[in-house]
Amino acid sequence: MMFDVAGIGPDNSYKLVVSTVVPRPIAWVTTLDTEGRVNAGAFSFFKAMVSDPLVVAIGIGPKGSGVKDTGENIRTTREFVVNLVSDALAEQMNITAIDFPAGQDELVEAALTTAPSAKVKPPRIAEAPVSLECRRYTALDIGRHAVVFGEVVAIWVQDDCVLDAAKCYVDTPKLGLVGRMHGRGWYARTTDLREIPRIRLENWRGRKKAAE
């Protein structure tokens, strides 16, 4: 079935996209406002985009008729930290997604702690298995949304998930990360894995020739 985006409108288009583009990694973003107060917000419109320079992108929607605290803080301070969400932290991440009034510390409400970052002012979430320290690279205003591109300047990985620091090998399954699925409350664990090795061109040609 084909859905004409122009005909079904933005609300229905959103439903289709979030029900089909899954699972989506979650950016659990910590920022500081101009008074130094910490804000934490979770966003599933998030992806690694470029490797050199290392850039991630976050889609930030509006908050009522205004701007979400995360977007405003990044605009004014130009720094943020993307913390990734493990299954063990999913419930606490969900608490930080409550629509608290501006200035209320979501991390305190979720019984989470912060740790200093190395290269940016906003703190990391200490319990997160991975944290990406970012500086705002650029941003695009699209409709009432903003797509923020952040250059990653430091990466924190939980010590017991680092297999070989010199080679930057990480035990990815051990991180236990979750992804956003459909609807308002569905998530996927990254524990059901299937390996599909990449095929070299010469092997593909040999396989086709053998099948003739």
Secondary structure, DSSP 4 states (H G I P E B T S, - for coil): ----HHHHHHHHHHHHHHHHS--EE-EEEEEE-TT--EEEEEESSEEEEEETTEEEEEEE-EETTEE-HHHHHHHHH-EEEEE--BGGGHHHHHHHTS-PPTT--HHHHTT--EE--SSSSSPEETT-SEEEEEEEEEEEEETTEEEEEEEEEEEEE-GGGEEETTTTEE-HHHH-BEEE-STTT-EEETT-----PPPPHHHHHHHHHHH-
